[in-house]
């Protein structure tokens, strides 16, 4: 394989770690506060092998009856990531609870091709 393709090869296993912050209310300051807190998680994450995947806020009525802030990471170091996340969010007064899901994906096959542009 070429070096470019080697860089694209995905891991045999992939873990998605999703943190869901169940919010009591949503206002203009909520997104800024969540982004500030998650940037602190990033700041203290030295030594934890992770990759940030996505962040968002789902308001009540979109798919749920409550407001949900979510953060999704790719990492196999789940316990370390959970500790960092909890350290930054345990005193967040706008959270009614924080839940977490860990999904493990195993690569079945991988194929490479190029698209003509």
Protein Blocks (a to p, Z undefined) as FASTA:
>chain_A
ZZklmmmpccfbdcddddddddfbdcfklmmmmmmmmmmmmmmmgoiacddfbdcdddeh
jlpcbdcdddddddfklmlmmmmmmmmmmmmmkbgbdcddddddddfbdcdddddZZ
